[in-house]
């Protein structure tokens, strides 16, 4: 049985969005990050990334984790790409060239987009964006994003999607990496094609439903 471990307030959104788009049946086991709990080892603590039963599956102590038969994967983008190929139908790459492009976009999102975006979203979430330190942190993140977003902007100026002229796993992976940066509105002005594409991706019913459920989870 296909099982995904992880709460929606984590990178588990990537494979969970893919599965929602595909309409694939699976078991979802919420596992909260241990750092969000006062005492993750308490007897009444919810299942978390330091729970012994979860560590038996993922010694790295991180979510998401996918179990599909004997296969265990622990990286969100690898999980999402695997699920697309196994269960995603037209969301999956159609041939070797599209697979190479999807893998390229996954690496692009994970290496170039994700971490600067994390700096941005946490600075805003912590209410520090208007402080000198917060503004400096955001400015540094924006500088790191300038080259990859310029590349994405040029591509999306000529294409509606990342590969194959259709919505695919590549769009899901990069859109979820970019979501962390979208709180910084000047980026929307600087990269209009990119954020128009992100809006289209996030307007899909599967994403809207997923985010509604995510926002209902405890912060």
C-alpha positions in Angstrom: 0.0 0.0 0.0 1.3 3.4 -0.9 1.8 5.5 2.2 2.9 9.1 2.7 4.2 10.3 6.1 4.2 14.0 7.0 1.9 16.8 7.9 0.8 19.3 5.3 2.8 22.1 6.9 5.9 20.5 5.5 7.4 19.6 2.1 4.9 16.8 2.1 2.8 19.1 0.1 4.8 18.3 -3.0 3.9 14.6 -3.3 0.4 15.1 -1.8 -0.4 17.7 -4.5 0.8 15.2 -7.1 -1.4 12.4 -5.7 -4.4 14.7 -5.5 -4.0 15.7 -9.2 -3.6 12.0 -10.2 -6.5 10.8 -8.1 -4.4 8.0 -6.6 -5.5 6.1 -3.5 -3.0 6.2 -0.7 -2.6 6.2 3.1 -1.6 9.5 4.7 -0.1 9.3 8.1 0.5 12.8 9.7 3.9 13.1 11.3 4.7 16.5 12.8 8.2 17.9 13.0 9.6 17.4 16.5 10.9 21.0 16.7 7.3 22.1 16.8 6.6 20.3 20.0 7.5 21.3 23.5 8.4 17.7 24.4 8.4 15.3 21.5 9.2 12.5 23.8 6.2 13.0 26.1 3.9 10.0 26.5 1.0 12.0 25.0 3.0 13.6 22.2 1.6 13.1 18.7 3.5 11.0 16.2 6.5 13.1 15.3 9.9 12.9 13.6 11.6 11.7 16.8 9.0 9.0 17.6 10.8 5.6 17.6 8.3 4.1 15.1 9.0 6.9 12.7 12.8 6.8 13.2 12.6 3.1 12.2 11.4 4.2 8.8 13.4 7.4 8.5 16.6 7.6 10.6 17.2 11.1 9.1 14.2 12.2 11.2 12.6 14.3 8.5 9.3 14.4 6.5 8.0 13.5 4.0 8.7 9.8 3.7 7.0 7.6 1.1 6.7 3.8 1.4 5.5 1.9 -1.6 5.8 -1.8 -1.1 9.5 -2.4 -0.3 10.6 1.0 -1.6 11.2 3.8 0.9 12.0 7.4 -0.3 12.9 10.3 1.9 13.4 13.3 -0.4 10.3 15.3 -1.3 11.3 15.9 -5.0 12.4 12.4 -5.6 9.2 11.1 -4.1 7.1 13.4 -6.3 8.9 12.5 -9.4 8.6 8.8 -8.6 4.9 9.1 -7.9 4.4 10.9 -11.2 6.1 8.1 -13.1 4.2 5.4 -11.3 0.8 6.8 -10.8 0.6 10.2 -12.5 -0.5 9.5 -16.0 0.0 12.6 -18.2 1.6 14.4 -15.2 4.6 12.2 -15.8 7.4 12.7 -18.4 6.4 11.0 -21.6 9.9 10.1 -22.9 13.5 10.2 -22.0 13.9 13.8 -23.0 11.0 14.9 -20.8 12.3 12.8 -17.9 15.7 14.6 -18.2 13.9 17.9 -18.2 11.8 17.0 -15.2 14.9 15.9 -13.3 16.6 19.1 -14.3 13.7 21.3 -13.0 13.6 19.3 -9.8 17.3 20.0 -9.2 16.9 23.6 -10.2 14.0 24.1 -7.7 15.7 22.2 -4.9 19.1 23.8 -5.2 18.4 27.3 -6.6 14.9 28.3 -5.5 14.0 26.4 -2.3 16.5 27.7 0.3 16.4 31.4 -0.5 12.7 31.1 -0.3 12.8 29.5 3.1 14.8 32.6 4.3 12.0 34.9 2.9 9.0 33.0 4.2 10.4 32.6 7.7 11.4 36.3 7.9 7.9 37.3 7.0 6.3 34.7 9.3 8.4 35.9 12.2 7.3 39.5 11.6 10.9 40.6 11.0 10.6 41.8 7.4 10.5 45.5 8.3 13.4 45.2 10.7 17.0 46.0 9.5 18.2 42.4 10.0 15.1 41.0 8.4 15.3 43.4 5.4 19.0 42.4 5.0 18.1 38.7 5.1 15.4 39.2 2.5 17.7 41.3 0.3 20.3 38.6 0.4 17.8 35.9 -0.5 16.4 38.0 -3.4 20.0 38.4 -4.7 20.5 34.6 -4.6 17.2 34.2 -6.5 18.0 36.7 -9.3 19.8 34.4 -11.7 17.5 31.3 -11.3 14.4 33.5 -11.5 15.7 35.3 -14.6 16.0 31.9 -16.2 12.5 30.8 -15.2 11.1 34.2 -16.3 12.6 33.7 -19.8 11.3 30.2 -20.1 7.8 31.1 -19.0 7.8 34.1 -21.4 7.8 31.5 -24.2 6.0 28.5 -22.6 2.9 28.1 -20.5 4.4 25.2 -18.5 7.9 23.9 -17.8 7.8 20.8 -20.0 5.7 19.4 -22.8 3.2 22.3 -23.1 1.0 20.8 -20.4 0.8 20.8 -16.6 3.2 18.2 -15.2 5.1 17.1 -12.2 7.8 19.7 -13.1 5.3 22.5 -12.5 4.3 21.0 -9.2 7.9 20.6 -8.0 9.1 24.1 -9.0 5.9 25.8 -7.9 6.1 24.4 -4.5 9.8 25.5 -4.2 8.8 29.0 -5.3 5.8 29.2 -3.0 8.2 30.1 -0.1 9.2 33.3 -2.0 5.9 34.6 -3.0 5.3 36.6 0.2 7.8 39.1 -1.1 5.7 41.1 -3.5 8.5 43.0 -5.3 9.4 39.7 -6.9 6.0 39.6 -8.5 6.7 42.8 -10.3 10.3 41.9 -11.2 9.3 38.5 -12.7 5.7 38.8 -14.0 5.7 35.7 -16.2 6.9 33.6 -13.3 4.4 34.7 -10.8 1.5 34.6 -13.4 2.5 31.0 -14.0 2.6 30.4 -10.2 -0.9 31.8 -9.9 -2.2 29.5 -12.6 -0.6 26.5 -10.8 -2.1 27.5 -7.5 -5.5 28.1 -9.0 -5.9 24.4 -9.7 -8.6 22.7 -7.6 -6.2 20.1 -6.2 -3.9 22.8 -4.9 -6.7 24.9 -3.5 -8.1 21.9 -1.6 -4.7 20.9 -0.3 -3.9 24.4 1.0 -7.3 24.7 2.7 -6.5 21.5 4.6 -3.0 22.7 5.3 -4.2 26.0 6.7 -6.6 24.1 9.0 -3.6 22.3 10.6 -2.2 23.7 13.8 0.6 26.2 13.3 
